[in-house]
């Protein structure tokens, strides 16, 4: 998936405005198929990149947990076992960083 767009002058911009935090955090993922083990690969205040064997429904909704929080999100794209999600409600990046540190 290409998340960049070209401007008239030939420059390229990333459409994702939110700063992403790198992670490899195990999580419990809940979707239409049930409860599965997954990993958060990176995360921002508005979305995340997840890895889960079997991927996700491209039009699905998921919930995943991080220490101290549960996040609801809509699947935006799927590429094999990796998929991007957009959060239903933005999460403060500082809260995400704290949660990821607690999970280590």
ChimeraX attribute file (.defattr): number of C-alpha atoms within 10 A of each C-alpha:
attribute: neighborCount
match mode: 1-to-1
recipient: residues
	/A:1	7
	/A:2	6
	/A:3	8
	/A:4	11
	/A:5	12
	/A:6	10
	/A:7	9
	/A:8	7
	/A:9	6
	/A:10	8
	/A:11	8
	/A:12	11
	/A:13	12
	/A:14	11
	/A:15	10
	/A:16	12
	/A:17	10
	/A:18	13
	/A:19	12
	/A:20	17
	/A:21	15
	/A:22	15
	/A:23	17
	/A:24	15
	/A:25	18
	/A:26	20
	/A:27	20
	/A:28	16
	/A:29	21
	/A:30	17
	/A:31	14
	/A:32	10
	/A:33	9
	/A:34	8
	/A:35	13
	/A:36	14
	/A:37	13
	/A:38	22
	/A:39	19
	/A:40	23
	/A:41	19
	/A:42	18
	/A:43	23
	/A:44	23
	/A:45	20
	/A:46	20
	/A:47	25
	/A:48	22
	/A:49	21
	/A:50	27
	/A:51	24
	/A:52	19
	/A:53	12
	/A:54	10
	/A:55	16
	/A:56	26
	/A:57	17
	/A:58	15
	/A:59	10
	/A:60	14
	/A:61	19
	/A:62	20
	/A:63	16
	/A:64	22
	/A:65	18
	/A:66	17
	/A:67	14
	/A:68	12
	/A:69	11
	/A:70	11
	/A:71	17
	/A:72	16
	/A:73	20
	/A:74	18
	/A:75	21
	/A:76	16
	/A:77	19
	/A:78	19
	/A:79	12
	/A:80	12
	/A:81	13
	/A:82	19
	/A:83	20
	/A:84	23
	/A:85	23
	/A:86	21
	/A:87	20
	/A:88	13
	/A:89	12
	/A:90	13
	/A:91	15
	/A:92	11
	/A:93	17
	/A:94	11
	/A:95	13
	/A:96	19
	/A:97	15
	/A:98	12
	/A:99	17
	/A:100	21
	/A:101	12
	/A:102	11
	/A:103	12
	/A:104	9
